């Protein structure tokens, strides 16, 4: 049994999962409808759709793992289930961070105002940048999968007193955890660099505007600030997400750790839940679509009330 605190954490995690599915489904549907209407999918539409779908898969995998860990731990008895979850986790987590990194680089190349020839060359060849990121993703997968295969083969799990214990040293588990998430760390570092460069671009742009003493509204500064806020929110939320995942992994070494596992799960769900709504509010097209949808729901509710009276 989870107890009162565990039940509260479970309720919060379930609410975060539902909100995450709603927000990311909305992002994917809006971009798919735009693709159907315009007969083509833009680069930003592809990235947002891929990010939303990968986050829905991430939420689904975390929910499935939580259900098995808390309510049906006997389902982990076949080693094939553990192996499948491990492989799916590597694919989904790395693809999710890849789309987030691609989104940050897309905004950076579109918004930043550097005059360096390398930046201008990259700005004119965004497709080459994305191909490079695809190559990084493939290399990361090729690097991570052998480590996961070795972990599945070397570490046999035993079911003792309704808890799983991995017969391995803690430092070895940490090393394997770092190696399997090497691609995630790489893309996260790229995100930090992009955010830092955007801050530098905003600082230089603000200095130019002050020297020009222009009285007109500076839209470029507003776009810079909005993009930096989105990137910083992603960085903070993703750090919390990674901490939650790390807590969940540590729970494999602690018997009867359902309460700690639920805390880690609740922390991990903050990222896919909150950042999807941040993207909706930051993107004018998604924001307008959400306003129209809410207005439509409000009108339909009023219509039902009128028919009821």
Order of alpha helices (4+ residues) and beta strands (2+ residues): alpha-alpha-alpha-alpha-alpha-beta-beta-alpha-alpha-alpha-alpha-alpha
